[in-house]
Amino acid sequence: MKKSLVFAFFAFFLSLILTACNSNSNENNASSTTKTNTATVKVLPISMSDEGDSFLVKDSLGENKIPKNPSKVVILDLGILDTFDALKLNDKVAGVPAKNLPKYLQQFKNKPSVGGVQQVDFEAINALKPDLIIISGRQSKFYDKLKEIAPTLFVGLDN
């Protein structure tokens, strides 16, 4: 039950990040007034606030500015990869832990490999130049190094 609730949250959270801001917004003439709405979302150990063209996301490992519509996402967590598949966001996936892909995620077998869920290939990730890297508990020890490559979102649970 707890696991399905966590995945439901992540599905919501990722869909919010990836679809919250459509780049084809309607713009009125130059005399129109611009309003800025700010909202902060706090669920589990993650908080997020709108920063215009990005979200400021604070998770239990740190803080990152994450683009609102990342086009190249490296995903190191199989549950999140499954969520991307369920949300039909496969075209946003730039790299996967190909060494550990289960049968139900074989549609990602032709995506570039970034190692495994426990053995991350930093050079491969860096070569992809991702907009976002998503990790879970198994990769948390690599957070600082991954954050040097691209904004890194930790979606694991604090224990």
N, C-alpha and C positions, 0 to 999 in steps of 0.2 A: 504494500500500500504506500509506504513512504517513498519507495523508489519510483512508482508511477506518478506520485505527486511532484517529485523533483523533476522528472522528465516533462511533465505538463508545464511546470514553471519555466523550464529552459526553452521549451517550444514557444511559449508565449514571449519570453524575453528575447529570444533570437528573432522571432518574427517582428517584434517591435523594433529592434535594432535595424534589421534588414529592409523593413518596409515603411518605417515611420515617416520618412520624408521623401516624397516623390519629387524628383528634380524638375518635373514639368509643372511647376506651380503656376497658377494664374496671377499675373502681375497687372495691377491697375496702373493708371497713368501716374506721372511723376508727382502730382499733387496729392496723391492718396497718403494716408497716415499709416505708418508701419507699427504694428503691435507685436510685442514679444511676450510670448507665454512661457513661463518657466514652471516645470513640474519636476519633482523629485520622487522617484519610485524606490521604495525600500521593501525588499522581499528576501528572505533568507539572509546570507551574509553579503548581499550585493546591493548597492545603491546606484542610481543613475539619474543624471540631470541633463537637460537639453542645453547644448552649447552652440546652437546655430547649425553649422554644417556637421557637427559631431555630437557625441554624447560623452559626458565625463562619467566614467564608470569607476566606482570604488568597490573592489572585492576584498576578500580577506588577505590577499597578498600584495595589493598595491592599488595604484590609480593610473588610469589610462584615458586618453582621448581616443574614442573609437569612431571612425567615420560612419555616418548614418546609412550609407548604402555601399558597404564594401563589396568589391567585385571579385577579389581574390582572397579566399579564406583558407588557411591551413588548419585542418581539424585533427587533433591528436586524440580525441575521445570518441570511442565507437558509438556511444549513446547519442552524442551530439551529431555525429555523422548520420545516424539513423533518423534523427529529427530533421536534419536538412533534407534527407531523402523524402520523408513524409510531407514536408512543406514544399516539395518540388523546387528546391534551391540548389540542385546538383550542379548547375552551371556556375555557381559562385564558389564551388569547392576547387581549390588550386592544388592541394596536396593532402595526402592521407597516410596513415600508418599502414602501408601496404603489407608489411610483414605479418600483420595480425588480422587481416580482413576475414570475417566469418562469411559463410556462404550467402547469408541474406544481404550482405553489402557488396556482393561481387560486381554490381554495376559501377563501382568505383575502382575496379582493378586496373583500368587504363589511366587513371590519374597518376601524376608523379608521386613517387614514394618519398616520404620524409622520415623513413626509419620504421620503428615500431612504437607501441604505446609506452614501452619502458626504455627504449634505446633511440633517442632522437638524433636525426641527422641534421645538424645545424647548418652545414654547408648547403645541403639540398633545400632547406627552408629559405635560407638567405638568397639562393639563386632564383627562387620563385618570386621574390619581392612582394610578399603578401601585404594586403591592407590590414589584415587581422589574423591573429593566431588564437585558437581556442584550445585550452588545456583543461585537464581534470587533475585529480589527486596524484595519479601516477607520474605526472610530469611537473608537479609543483616545485620540485627541487631545481628545475631548469628555468623557472620563471624569469629571473633576472637576466639570464643570457638570451632568452627568447624575446624579452621586452626590448633588448637592444636591436633586434631585427625588425620588429613591428609591434604595434599595440597588441597586448596579450591579455585575454580574458580568462580568468580562472573560474570554472564552473563546478568545482568540487565542493563537497561538504566539509565544514570544519568539524573536527572530532575533538 
